[in-house]
Amino acid sequence: PVLNILASGMLAVTTFSLNVMVSAYRTASGMATPRVYRLLLEDTVTQSVLATFTGAFIYSLSAIILFRAQIYPAGAAFIVFVMTVFVVALIVISMLRWIDHLSDLGSMDHTLRLIETQTRESLEARRDTPNLGGRCRTEDAPDGRVIPAQASGFVRFVDMMRLQDLAAEVGATVHLTRLPGEFVLRGRPLAVATGADEAFCEKAAALIEVGDVRSFDQDPSFGLTLLAETAQRALSPGVNDPGTAIEVIGRLERLLWETLPVDAEAPKDTAKFDRISLPPVTAEALLKASFPPIARCAADAPEVMEWMDKALCALADHPNSAMPEAAEAMRKTLTSTA
């Protein structure tokens, strides 16, 4: 009887939980930005709870079938009973976690916190490993053999370690011209290689992943873009929620202040992959991904522009030498267009 209850109950609970999950994710995507949906799918709490419910259903159904088929030997009922008690305990714990998680799932606070956490990890990774471990290149890439994109889309990931090993084998140097997060068309240059042949370029192109959507892995500005899109949605006439836009500005300010490296604490000799060079992610690029999209939608919300001005004034005192100039220039630009 216990197995029958588990089999029927877990099927209903799993189906109901899936419906709740999909509804919550769609609500969050509608309130924030559609691109947050892929981030919500990585929610480990939801995945583990649904896995427990599904596993309990499969266990109970399998046990019933084995009992009915009389495959279990004599005395197996006690072992199955002990296992069933263990499964019931897991279900109770998962239900308590699920109830606690549902109180926050799909809310604006949960969505913004999720985006900020992922963005912080990406920015801190770039801070601790500048230029993805390669050499910083501030000028244009030199002439050489073109490494073309194998597909049209966003640059998602560059396998720096394998690319370094491949370049070391033939004595080549790779100069990336497209950073993760940038869009490229098939056949257009992803990088330029010097001291390499055509075969090397084909192998190197396979080590640079290009896909339909952007990824957080090596793209620190992607999360900033998602936060800015959330503020834009909040400022749309159909929503008209300047409070959320102000909260997003605060989160952007906090991220940029806490994750940009201080000049005196910048890691030295970080060019682990000395055969790969790429342009740095500048403070200007991070600010450009954060504030101008919000400013374009905040023309009729002076309180939002006031908060943005305060945020840029605060960032102008950042100990990173590049941020004050970029923040002051951004502030003047947004003030003149407002």
C-alpha positions as CSV (number, residue, x, y, z in Angstrom):
1,P,0.0,0.0,0.0
2,V,2.8,2.4,0.8
3,L,4.4,1.8,-2.6
4,N,1.0,2.4,-4.3
5,I,0.6,5.7,-2.5
6,L,4.1,6.8,-3.5
7,A,3.6,5.8,-7.1
8,S,0.4,7.7,-7.6
9,G,1.3,10.6,-5.3
10,M,4.8,11.3,-6.8
11,L,3.4,11.3,-10.3
12,A,0.9,14.0,-9.4
13,V,3.5,16.0,-7.4
14,T,6.1,15.8,-10.2
15,T,3.6,17.0,-12.8
16,F,2.4,19.8,-10.6
17,S,5.9,20.9,-9.7
18,L,6.8,21.0,-13.4
19,N,3.8,23.2,-14.1
20,V,4.8,25.5,-11.3
21,M,8.4,25.7,-12.4
22,V,7.5,26.6,-16.0
23,S,5.0,29.2,-14.9
24,A,7.5,30.8,-12.5
25,Y,10.2,30.9,-15.2
26,R,7.9,32.4,-17.7
27,T,6.8,35.0,-15.2
28,A,10.4,35.9,-14.4
29,S,11.2,36.1,-18.1
30,G,8.3,38.5,-18.6
31,M,9.2,40.7,-15.7
32,A,12.9,40.9,-16.3
33,T,14.3,39.8,-19.7
34,P,13.7,36.7,-21.9
35,R,17.5,35.9,-21.7
36,V,17.2,35.2,-18.0
37,Y,15.2,32.0,-18.8
38,R,18.4,30.1,-19.6
39,L,19.9,31.2,-16.2
40,L,16.8,30.1,-14.3
41,L,17.1,26.6,-15.9
42,E,20.4,26.2,-14.0
43,D,18.6,26.4,-10.7
44,T,20.1,23.5,-8.7
45,V,17.4,23.5,-6.0
46,T,14.6,23.0,-8.5
47,Q,16.6,20.3,-10.4
48,S,17.4,18.3,-7.2
49,V,13.8,18.5,-6.0
50,L,12.3,17.3,-9.3
51,A,14.9,14.6,-9.5
52,T,13.9,13.4,-6.1
53,F,10.2,13.3,-6.9
54,T,10.9,11.6,-10.2
55,G,13.3,9.1,-8.6
56,A,10.7,8.2,-5.9
57,F,8.1,7.6,-8.6
58,I,10.3,5.3,-10.6
59,Y,11.4,3.5,-7.4
60,S,7.9,2.8,-6.2
61,L,6.7,1.8,-9.6
62,S,9.6,-0.6,-10.1
63,A,9.1,-2.1,-6.7
64,I,5.4,-2.7,-7.4
65,I,6.2,-4.4,-10.7
66,L,8.8,-6.6,-9.1
67,F,6.4,-7.6,-6.3
68,R,3.6,-8.4,-8.7
69,A,5.9,-10.5,-10.9
70,Q,7.1,-12.3,-7.8
71,I,10.7,-11.7,-8.6
72,Y,11.6,-10.6,-5.1
73,P,12.8,-13.6,-3.0
74,A,11.3,-14.5,0.4
75,G,12.2,-11.9,3.1
76,A,12.8,-9.1,0.6
77,A,9.8,-7.2,1.9
78,F,11.7,-6.0,4.9
79,I,14.6,-4.6,2.8
80,V,12.1,-2.9,0.5
81,F,10.4,-1.5,3.6
82,V,13.6,0.0,4.9
83,M,14.4,1.5,1.5
84,T,10.9,2.9,1.2
85,V,11.3,4.6,4.6
86,F,14.5,6.2,3.4
87,V,12.8,7.4,0.2
88,V,9.9,8.8,2.2
89,A,12.4,10.8,4.3
90,L,14.0,12.2,1.1
91,I,10.6,13.2,-0.2
92,V,9.8,15.0,3.0
93,I,13.1,16.9,3.0
94,S,12.7,17.8,-0.7
95,M,9.1,19.0,-0.1
96,L,10.3,21.3,2.6
97,R,13.0,22.7,0.4
98,W,10.6,23.0,-2.5
99,I,8.0,25.0,-0.3
100,D,10.8,27.3,0.9
101,H,12.1,27.8,-2.6
102,L,8.6,28.4,-4.1
103,S,8.2,31.4,-1.9
104,D,10.9,33.2,-3.8
105,L,10.9,31.4,-7.2
106,G,10.0,33.7,-10.1
107,S,10.0,36.9,-8.0
108,M,11.9,40.0,-9.2
109,D,14.2,39.8,-6.1
110,H,15.1,36.3,-6.9
111,T,15.7,37.0,-10.6
112,L,17.9,40.1,-9.9
113,R,19.8,38.2,-7.2
114,L,20.4,35.3,-9.6
115,I,21.7,37.6,-12.4
116,E,23.9,39.6,-10.0
117,T,25.5,36.5,-8.5
118,Q,26.3,35.0,-11.9
119,T,27.6,38.4,-13.1
120,R,29.8,38.8,-10.0
121,E,31.4,35.4,-10.6
122,S,32.1,36.3,-14.2
123,L,33.6,39.7,-13.3
124,E,35.7,38.2,-10.5
125,A,37.0,35.5,-12.8
126,R,38.1,38.1,-15.3
127,R,39.6,40.2,-12.5
128,D,41.6,37.2,-11.2
129,T,42.6,36.0,-14.6
130,P,43.0,39.1,-16.8
131,N,42.7,38.6,-20.6
132,L,41.7,35.0,-20.0
133,G,45.4,34.3,-19.1
134,G,46.7,35.5,-22.4
135,R,48.8,38.6,-23.2
136,C,47.1,42.0,-23.3
137,R,47.1,43.6,-26.7
138,T,46.2,47.3,-26.9
139,E,47.0,47.8,-30.6
140,D,45.5,46.2,-33.7
141,A,46.3,42.6,-34.5
142,P,49.3,42.1,-36.8
143,D,48.9,40.7,-40.3
144,G,48.8,36.9,-40.6
145,R,46.7,34.0,-41.5
146,V,43.0,34.4,-40.7
147,I,41.3,32.0,-38.3
148,P,37.7,32.0,-39.6
149,A,34.5,31.4,-37.7
150,Q,33.0,28.0,-38.4
151,A,29.4,29.3,-37.8
152,S,27.5,32.6,-37.4
153,G,26.7,33.6,-33.9
154,F,28.2,34.8,-30.6
155,V,31.6,33.9,-29.5
156,R,30.9,31.8,-26.4
157,F,34.1,30.2,-25.2
158,V,37.8,30.1,-26.1
159,D,39.7,27.0,-25.1
160,M,42.8,28.9,-24.1
161,M,44.8,25.9,-22.8
162,R,44.3,23.7,-25.9
163,L,44.9,26.7,-28.2
164,Q,48.1,27.5,-26.3
165,D,49.3,23.9,-26.7
166,L,48.4,23.8,-30.4
167,A,50.3,27.1,-31.0
168,A,53.3,25.8,-29.1
169,E,53.5,22.7,-31.2
170,V,54.0,24.7,-34.4
171,G,55.6,27.8,-32.9
172,A,52.7,30.0,-33.9
173,T,51.1,33.0,-32.1
174,V,47.4,33.6,-32.1
175,H,45.9,37.2,-31.8
176,L,42.2,37.1,-31.0
177,T,40.1,39.7,-32.7
178,R,36.7,38.7,-31.4
179,L,36.1,38.5,-27.7
180,P,33.5,36.3,-26.0
181,G,30.2,38.0,-26.3
182,E,30.8,39.5,-29.7
183,F,28.9,38.5,-32.8
184,V,30.7,37.1,-35.9
185,L,29.5,35.7,-39.2
186,R,30.7,32.4,-40.6
187,G,33.9,32.8,-42.5
188,R,34.8,36.1,-40.9
189,P,37.9,36.4,-38.8
190,L,37.9,35.2,-35.2
191,A,41.6,35.6,-34.8
192,V,44.9,36.1,-36.7
193,A,47.7,33.6,-36.5
194,T,51.4,34.3,-37.3
195,G,53.8,31.6,-38.1
196,A,51.1,29.1,-38.8
197,D,49.7,27.3,-41.9
198,E,46.2,26.6,-43.1
199,A,45.9,23.3,-41.2
200,F,46.7,25.1,-37.9
201,C,44.0,27.7,-38.6
202,E,41.4,25.0,-39.1
203,K,42.3,23.3,-35.8
204,A,42.3,26.6,-34.0
205,A,38.9,27.6,-35.3
206,A,37.4,24.4,-33.7
207,L,38.7,25.6,-30.3
208,I,36.7,28.8,-30.4
209,E,33.1,28.0,-29.7
210,V,30.4,30.0,-31.6
211,G,26.8,29.6,-30.7
212,D,23.3,31.2,-31.0
213,V,23.3,32.7,-27.5
214,R,25.8,34.4,-25.2
215,S,27.4,32.7,-22.2
216,F,28.5,33.9,-18.8
217,D,31.7,31.8,-18.9
218,Q,34.1,34.3,-20.4
219,D,31.8,37.2,-21.1
220,P,31.7,39.6,-18.0
221,S,29.5,42.2,-19.7
222,F,26.7,39.7,-20.4
223,G,25.3,39.9,-16.9
224,L,25.5,43.7,-17.0
225,T,23.5,43.7,-20.2
226,L,20.8,41.5,-18.6
227,L,20.5,43.8,-15.6
228,A,20.2,46.8,-17.9
229,E,17.5,45.0,-20.0
230,T,15.6,44.3,-16.7
231,A,15.7,48.1,-15.9
232,Q,14.5,48.9,-19.5
233,R,11.6,46.5,-19.1
234,A,10.7,48.1,-15.8
235,L,10.7,51.6,-17.4
236,S,8.5,50.6,-20.3
237,P,5.1,52.3,-20.4
238,G,3.3,49.0,-19.8
239,V,5.2,48.4,-16.6
240,N,6.2,51.9,-15.3
241,D,8.3,50.7,-12.4
242,P,11.1,53.2,-11.8
243,G,11.8,51.6,-8.4
244,T,13.1,48.4,-10.1
245,A,15.3,50.5,-12.4
246,I,16.8,52.3,-9.4
247,E,17.5,48.9,-7.7
248,V,19.2,47.7,-10.9
249,I,21.4,50.8,-10.9
250,G,22.4,50.1,-7.4
251,R,23.3,46.5,-8.2
252,L,25.3,47.7,-11.3
253,E,27.2,50.2,-9.2
254,R,28.0,47.6,-6.5
255,L,29.2,45.1,-9.1
256,L,31.5,47.6,-10.9
257,W,32.9,49.0,-7.6
258,E,33.6,45.6,-6.0
259,T,34.8,43.5,-8.9
260,L,37.1,45.8,-10.9
261,P,40.7,45.3,-9.8
262,V,42.6,48.0,-7.9
263,D,45.8,49.0,-9.6
264,A,47.9,48.3,-6.6
265,E,46.4,44.8,-6.2
266,A,46.4,43.8,-9.8
267,P,48.0,40.4,-10.4
268,K,51.4,40.4,-12.0
269,D,52.7,38.1,-14.7
270,T,49.4,36.6,-15.4
271,A,50.1,35.8,-19.1
272,K,49.9,32.0,-18.6
273,F,49.2,31.6,-22.3
274,D,51.9,33.6,-23.8
275,R,51.2,32.5,-27.4
276,I,47.7,34.1,-27.3
277,S,47.0,37.8,-27.2
278,L,43.7,39.6,-27.0
279,P,42.3,43.1,-26.3
280,P,41.3,43.8,-22.7
281,V,37.8,44.3,-21.4
282,T,37.9,48.0,-20.5
283,A,36.1,50.0,-17.9
284,E,34.5,52.0,-20.7
285,A,33.0,48.8,-22.3
286,L,31.6,47.7,-18.9
287,L,30.0,51.1,-18.4
288,K,28.6,51.1,-21.9
289,A,26.9,47.8,-21.3
290,S,25.4,49.0,-18.0
291,F,24.0,52.6,-18.1
292,P,23.3,53.9,-21.6
293,P,20.5,51.4,-22.3
294,I,18.8,52.5,-19.0
295,A,19.3,56.2,-19.8
296,R,17.6,55.8,-23.2
297,C,14.4,54.6,-21.4
298,A,14.6,57.0,-18.5
299,A,13.9,60.2,-20.3
300,D,10.6,60.6,-18.4
301,A,11.9,59.3,-15.1
302,P,14.1,62.1,-13.6
303,E,14.5,60.1,-10.3
304,V,16.1,57.3,-12.3
305,M,18.5,59.7,-14.0
306,E,19.4,61.2,-10.6
307,W,20.3,57.8,-9.2
308,M,22.4,57.1,-12.3
309,D,24.2,60.4,-12.0
310,K,25.0,59.6,-8.3
311,A,26.2,56.1,-9.3
312,L,28.6,57.5,-11.9
313,C,29.9,60.1,-9.5
314,A,30.6,57.4,-7.0
315,L,32.4,55.2,-9.6
316,A,34.5,58.3,-10.6
317,D,36.3,57.7,-7.2
318,H,37.1,54.1,-8.0
319,P,40.8,53.2,-7.2
320,N,41.1,51.6,-10.6
321,S,42.9,54.2,-12.8
322,A,40.7,53.5,-15.8
323,M,37.3,53.8,-14.2
324,P,37.3,57.5,-13.0
325,E,37.9,58.9,-16.5
326,A,35.4,56.5,-18.1
327,A,32.7,57.2,-15.5
328,E,33.1,61.0,-15.8
329,A,33.0,60.8,-19.6
330,M,29.9,58.6,-19.4
331,R,28.3,61.0,-16.9
332,K,28.8,64.0,-19.2
333,T,27.5,62.1,-22.2
334,L,24.3,60.9,-20.5
335,T,23.8,64.4,-18.9
336,S,24.0,66.1,-22.3
337,T,21.6,63.7,-24.0
338,A,19.0,63.6,-21.1
